Amino acid sequence: MAQQNKSFSFQCQASCSHTKARAGVFVTPHGLIETPKFMPVGTVATVKALTPKQLEEAGSQIILANTYHLHLQPGEGIIEQAGGLHKFMSWDKPILTDSGGFQVFSLSKLRKITDDGVIFRSPRDGRIINMTPELSIAIQNALGADVIMAFDECPPYPAERSQVEAAVERTYQWLKRCINAHKRPDEQALFGIVQGGVYLDLRREAAEALVSLDLPGYAIGGVSVGEPPELIHKIVDATAPYLPPEKPRYLMGIGTYREMARAVAAGIDLFDCVIPTRVGRHGAALVQGERWNLKNAQFREDFTPLDDTCPCYCCQNFSRAYLNHLVRSREALGIMLLSLHNVTELIRFTQKIRESILRDTFTVEFAQWLEVG
């Protein structure tokens, strides 16, 4: 049923001898992505506080943008007139657009779900938007991202089994409508999203149904919506084996060290999360697995780099004392420098995982993150 394209390919380069971890290359029209890879989130066509050049220097090979929010502002028509999202935001590497499905979860007080789609009330101006699978795909076709996501229903946690069953069936029916609505399959890879909540049998059924449609890639959605980390691991471990090994696998909304490492061990290739820029805006830095609050007095007279092993502009040029001063003064430069470091840190983390898989030393080098805890 799926529309196949020849502009995308995924090749596994190496596998871990002790886990299902793998290092690969995902080829897209705007370049390749070396996996495993963390993807920074640029919801409204910008990764907050960072320029495209800074993102490239941080090692980013792909970024995300959001269909729902770009539909509200500035509108996909303006972006299409600009020549597409890549030209609009001056980013010539791959882009992935979310479908708006997560907003079905996050904007639960502003929407109504039907079998046809989701009726939203815009938080900007109060207008009614009927986001159907067809509209979501039409918007994403206009935006022109390399990877586009199917419109799905993301159930909350906790949720009754009957509610999750309905979401799984609706997501499958919507996916078939997304496939039929997709007008640019040679230029844009449509990924399906596996839902199922914490019910592992529903996850398996959903995965098998989606895989039967033979899409260019698959995502595991509906995690990190309130459930404890151990449940996330169980969901990923139970779902990943049913996703085809010759296609990229994407775990949506995950960007913490342990969760990424354990998901890689289960065979996941791609991750995204708002954590690095969000905590940066609040004066925090991610440093080798820890989160530091740069407002703390301990940094006021600390003239050492934030992380002397990090190659980012922040760590190579500024001290912890200066960052403490910027954060306490609420200067925009502090937000930019911490966001730059944090994005660099998570990309470096997945890059180090990739290199360890190529050496087949993954379980040794990342043992602390693979332990349950």
C-alpha positions as CSV (number, residue, x, y, z in Angstrom):
1,M,0.0,0.0,0.0
2,A,2.8,2.4,0.8
3,Q,4.3,4.7,-1.8
4,Q,8.0,3.7,-2.1
5,N,10.8,6.2,-2.8
6,K,14.4,5.8,-3.9
7,S,15.8,8.8,-2.2
8,F,16.1,7.2,1.2
9,S,18.1,4.2,2.4
10,F,19.3,2.8,5.7
11,Q,22.4,0.6,6.0
12,C,23.6,-1.0,9.2
13,Q,27.4,-0.8,9.4
14,A,28.1,-2.6,12.7
15,S,26.2,-4.4,15.4
16,C,27.0,-5.0,19.1
17,S,27.8,-8.6,19.9
18,H,26.1,-8.5,23.3
19,T,23.0,-6.3,22.6
20,K,20.8,-5.3,19.6
21,A,22.7,-2.0,19.3
22,R,23.7,-1.0,15.8
23,A,25.6,1.8,14.0
24,G,24.2,2.8,10.7
25,V,23.7,5.4,8.0
26,F,20.4,6.9,7.1
27,V,20.5,8.6,3.7
28,T,18.1,11.4,2.8
29,P,17.8,14.0,0.0
30,H,19.6,16.6,2.2
31,G,22.4,14.4,3.4
32,L,23.2,11.4,5.6
33,I,22.6,10.8,9.3
34,E,25.1,8.6,11.2
35,T,23.2,6.6,13.7
36,P,22.6,6.4,16.6
37,K,21.9,10.1,16.6
38,F,20.3,12.7,18.9
39,M,18.2,15.2,17.0
40,P,17.7,18.8,18.4
41,V,14.1,20.1,18.4
42,G,13.4,23.3,16.5
43,T,9.6,23.4,17.0
44,V,8.9,26.6,15.1
45,A,11.7,26.4,12.6
46,T,14.4,27.4,15.1
47,V,16.3,25.5,17.8
48,K,15.8,28.0,20.6
49,A,18.8,30.4,21.0
50,L,20.9,28.7,18.4
51,T,21.9,29.6,14.8
52,P,22.1,26.9,12.1
53,K,25.8,27.4,12.0
54,Q,26.1,26.7,15.7
55,L,24.0,23.6,15.3
56,E,26.2,22.4,12.5
57,E,29.3,23.0,14.7
58,A,27.6,21.1,17.5
59,G,27.5,18.0,15.2
60,S,23.8,18.1,14.4
61,Q,23.0,16.2,11.2
62,I,19.2,16.5,11.5
63,I,16.7,18.7,13.4
64,L,13.0,18.6,14.0
65,A,10.2,21.1,13.5
66,N,6.5,20.9,14.4
67,T,3.6,20.8,11.9
68,Y,1.0,22.1,14.3
69,H,2.9,25.1,15.5
70,L,4.2,26.1,12.1
71,H,0.6,25.8,10.8
72,L,-0.4,28.4,13.4
73,Q,2.6,30.7,12.7
74,P,3.7,31.7,10.1
75,G,1.6,29.2,8.2
76,E,2.8,26.6,5.7
77,G,1.9,28.8,2.7
78,I,4.5,31.4,3.7
79,I,7.1,28.7,4.2
80,E,6.3,27.1,0.8
81,Q,6.6,30.5,-0.9
82,A,10.0,30.8,0.7
83,G,11.1,27.6,-1.0
84,G,10.4,25.2,1.8
85,L,11.5,24.8,5.4
86,H,15.2,24.3,4.5
87,K,15.5,27.7,2.7
88,F,13.2,29.5,5.1
89,M,15.4,28.7,8.1
90,S,18.7,28.4,6.2
91,W,19.4,24.8,7.2
92,D,20.6,22.6,4.3
93,K,20.8,19.4,6.2
94,P,17.9,16.9,6.9
95,I,14.8,18.0,8.7
96,L,12.0,15.9,10.3
97,T,8.6,17.3,11.0
98,D,6.3,15.9,13.7
99,S,2.7,15.5,12.6
100,G,0.9,17.4,15.3
101,G,0.0,14.1,16.9
102,F,1.8,14.9,20.2
103,Q,-0.4,18.0,20.5
104,V,-3.3,15.6,20.7
105,F,-1.8,14.7,24.0
106,S,-0.3,17.9,25.2
107,L,-3.2,20.2,24.3
108,S,-5.8,17.9,25.8
109,K,-7.9,20.8,27.1
110,L,-8.0,22.5,23.7
111,R,-9.1,19.6,21.5
112,K,-11.7,17.0,20.7
113,I,-10.8,13.7,19.1
114,T,-13.1,12.1,16.5
115,D,-12.5,9.3,13.9
116,D,-12.1,12.0,11.3
117,G,-9.3,13.9,13.1
118,V,-8.8,16.3,16.0
119,I,-10.5,19.6,16.4
120,F,-8.2,22.1,18.1
121,R,-8.9,25.6,19.4
122,S,-5.8,27.7,18.6
123,P,-4.1,28.9,21.7
124,R,-3.0,31.9,19.7
125,D,-6.3,33.4,18.5
126,G,-9.0,30.9,19.5
127,R,-9.8,29.8,15.9
128,I,-11.0,26.3,15.3
129,I,-8.6,23.9,13.4
130,N,-9.8,20.5,12.2
131,M,-6.5,18.7,12.0
132,T,-7.1,15.6,9.9
133,P,-4.5,13.1,8.7
134,E,-5.0,14.6,5.2
135,L,-4.4,18.2,6.5
136,S,-1.3,17.1,8.5
137,I,0.2,15.5,5.5
138,A,-0.7,18.5,3.2
139,I,1.0,20.8,5.7
140,Q,4.1,18.6,5.8
141,N,4.2,18.3,2.0
142,A,4.2,22.1,1.9
143,L,6.9,22.4,4.5
144,G,9.2,20.0,2.6
145,A,11.0,18.2,5.4
146,D,12.9,15.0,4.5
147,V,11.1,12.9,7.0
148,I,7.5,13.4,7.8
149,M,5.5,11.7,10.5
150,A,2.0,10.1,10.3
151,F,-0.8,11.8,12.2
152,D,-1.4,9.7,15.3
153,E,-3.3,9.7,18.6
154,C,-1.0,9.7,21.6
155,P,-2.9,8.4,24.7
156,P,-1.9,9.7,28.1
157,Y,-0.5,7.8,31.0
158,P,-2.2,6.3,32.8
159,A,-5.0,5.3,30.5
160,E,-7.6,2.5,30.5
161,R,-6.9,-0.4,28.1
162,S,-10.1,0.4,26.1
163,Q,-8.9,4.0,25.6
164,V,-5.5,2.8,24.4
165,E,-7.1,0.2,22.1
166,A,-9.2,2.9,20.5
167,A,-6.1,5.1,20.0
168,V,-4.1,2.2,18.4
169,E,-6.9,1.5,15.9
170,R,-7.4,5.1,15.1
171,T,-3.7,5.6,14.6
172,Y,-3.7,2.7,12.1
173,Q,-6.7,4.0,10.2
174,W,-5.2,7.5,10.1
175,L,-1.9,6.1,8.9
176,K,-3.6,4.6,5.8
177,R,-5.2,8.0,5.1
178,C,-1.8,9.6,5.5
179,I,-0.3,7.3,3.0
180,N,-3.1,8.0,0.5
181,A,-2.7,11.8,1.0
182,H,1.1,11.9,0.7
183,K,1.9,13.7,-2.6
184,R,5.8,13.8,-2.4
185,P,6.9,10.3,-1.6
186,D,10.1,10.6,-3.7
187,E,11.2,13.6,-1.7
188,Q,9.8,12.9,1.8
189,A,9.9,9.6,3.8
190,L,6.7,9.0,5.7
191,F,7.2,7.2,9.1
192,G,4.5,5.4,10.9
193,I,4.2,5.7,14.7
194,V,3.6,2.7,17.0
195,Q,1.3,3.4,19.9
196,G,-0.1,1.1,22.5
197,G,0.6,2.7,25.9
198,V,2.0,0.4,28.5
199,Y,0.2,-2.7,27.1
200,L,2.9,-4.7,25.4
201,D,0.5,-6.9,23.5
202,L,-1.1,-3.8,21.9
203,R,2.4,-2.5,21.1
204,R,3.1,-5.8,19.2
205,E,-0.2,-5.7,17.4
206,A,0.3,-2.1,16.4
207,A,3.9,-2.6,15.2
208,E,2.9,-5.6,13.1
209,A,0.0,-3.7,11.5
210,L,2.2,-0.7,10.7
211,V,5.0,-2.9,9.3
212,S,2.6,-4.6,6.9
213,L,2.2,-1.2,5.2
214,D,6.0,-1.2,4.3
215,L,7.0,2.4,5.2
216,P,10.5,3.9,4.9
217,G,10.8,4.0,8.7
218,Y,9.1,3.6,12.0
219,A,8.8,5.4,15.3
220,I,7.8,4.4,18.8
221,G,5.6,7.1,20.2
222,G,3.5,7.6,23.3
223,V,6.4,7.2,25.8
224,S,7.7,9.9,28.1
225,V,4.2,11.0,28.8
226,G,4.3,10.5,32.5
227,E,5.3,6.9,33.0
228,P,8.4,5.9,35.0
229,P,11.6,5.2,33.1
230,E,11.5,1.5,33.7
231,L,8.2,1.3,31.8
232,I,9.7,3.2,28.9
233,H,12.5,0.5,28.8
234,K,9.9,-2.3,28.8
235,I,7.9,-0.7,26.0
236,V,11.0,-0.2,23.9
237,D,12.4,-3.6,24.5
238,A,9.1,-5.2,23.6
239,T,8.4,-3.1,20.5
240,A,11.7,-2.8,18.7
241,P,12.0,-6.5,17.7
242,Y,8.9,-6.1,15.6
243,L,10.3,-3.2,13.6
244,P,12.1,-4.2,10.4
245,P,15.9,-4.2,10.8
246,E,16.5,-2.7,7.3
247,K,14.5,0.5,8.3
248,P,15.5,3.3,10.7
249,R,13.9,3.2,14.1
250,Y,13.0,6.4,16.0
251,L,12.1,6.7,19.7
252,M,10.1,9.9,20.0
253,G,10.6,12.4,22.9
254,I,13.6,10.8,24.6
255,G,16.8,12.6,25.4
256,T,18.3,11.5,28.7
257,Y,21.5,9.5,28.9
258,R,20.2,6.3,30.4
259,E,17.1,6.1,28.4
260,M,19.0,6.7,25.1
261,A,21.7,4.2,25.9
262,R,19.2,1.5,26.9
263,A,17.1,2.2,23.8
264,V,20.2,1.9,21.6
265,A,20.8,-1.5,23.2
266,A,17.3,-2.5,22.1
267,G,18.1,-1.4,18.5
268,I,16.9,2.2,18.3
269,D,18.6,4.6,15.9
270,L,17.2,8.1,16.4
271,F,16.1,10.3,19.4
272,D,14.8,13.8,20.0
273,C,14.0,15.8,23.0
274,V,13.6,19.5,24.1
275,I,15.7,18.9,27.2
276,P,19.0,20.5,26.2
277,T,17.6,23.9,25.2
278,R,14.9,23.9,27.9
279,V,17.2,23.3,30.8
280,G,19.7,25.8,29.2
281,R,17.0,28.5,29.3
282,H,16.7,27.8,33.1
283,G,20.4,28.1,33.7
284,A,21.3,24.4,33.8
285,A,24.1,22.5,32.0
286,L,24.3,18.8,31.1
287,V,27.8,17.7,32.0
288,Q,28.9,14.1,31.5
289,G,25.7,12.6,32.8
290,E,24.9,15.2,35.4
291,R,22.8,18.3,35.5
292,W,24.4,21.4,37.0
293,N,22.5,24.5,38.1
294,L,24.9,27.3,37.1
295,K,23.0,29.7,39.5
296,N,24.6,27.9,42.5
297,A,27.1,29.9,44.5
298,Q,29.7,27.1,44.1
299,F,30.4,28.4,40.6
300,R,30.8,32.1,41.4
301,E,34.6,31.9,41.7
302,D,35.2,28.8,39.6
303,F,37.3,29.9,36.6
304,T,37.6,26.5,35.0
305,P,35.7,25.6,31.8
306,L,32.3,24.0,32.1
307,D,33.7,20.8,30.6
308,D,37.3,20.8,29.5
309,T,36.6,17.7,27.3
310,C,33.9,19.4,25.3
311,P,34.8,21.1,22.0
312,C,31.9,23.5,22.0
313,Y,32.4,27.3,21.8
314,C,31.1,27.7,25.3
315,C,33.5,25.3,26.9
316,Q,36.5,26.4,24.9
317,N,36.1,30.1,25.7
318,F,34.2,30.7,29.0
319,S,34.5,29.8,32.7
320,R,31.9,28.5,35.0
321,A,32.1,31.8,36.9
322,Y,31.2,33.8,33.8
323,L,28.3,31.5,33.1
324,N,27.2,31.9,36.7
325,H,27.3,35.7,36.2
326,L,25.3,35.5,32.9
327,V,22.6,33.3,34.4
328,R,22.3,35.4,37.6
329,S,22.1,38.5,35.4
330,R,19.5,36.9,33.2
331,E,21.6,37.7,30.1
332,A,20.6,36.2,26.8
333,L,24.1,35.1,26.1
334,G,23.9,32.7,29.1
335,I,20.9,31.0,27.5
336,M,22.7,30.7,24.2
337,L,25.9,29.3,25.6
338,L,24.3,26.7,27.8
339,S,21.9,25.6,25.1
340,L,24.8,25.3,22.7
341,H,26.8,23.2,25.2
342,N,23.8,21.0,26.1
343,V,22.9,20.2,22.4
344,T,26.6,19.5,21.8
345,E,26.7,17.2,24.8
346,L,23.8,15.0,23.8
347,I,24.9,14.8,20.2
348,R,28.4,13.8,21.4
349,F,26.9,11.2,23.7
350,T,25.2,9.4,20.8
351,Q,28.3,9.9,18.7
352,K,30.4,8.2,21.4
353,I,27.8,5.3,21.5
354,R,28.1,5.0,17.7
355,E,31.9,4.8,17.9
356,S,31.8,2.2,20.6
357,I,29.4,0.0,18.5
358,L,31.8,0.3,15.6
359,R,34.6,-1.0,18.0
360,D,32.2,-3.5,19.6
361,T,32.9,-2.0,23.0
362,F,29.4,-0.6,23.7
363,T,28.5,-2.7,26.7
364,V,31.9,-2.0,28.3
365,E,32.1,1.8,27.7
366,F,28.4,2.5,28.5
367,A,27.9,-0.1,31.3
368,Q,26.9,2.6,33.8
369,W,24.0,3.7,31.6
370,L,22.9,0.2,30.7
371,E,22.4,-0.8,34.3
372,V,18.9,-0.7,35.6
373,G,18.5,2.4,37.8
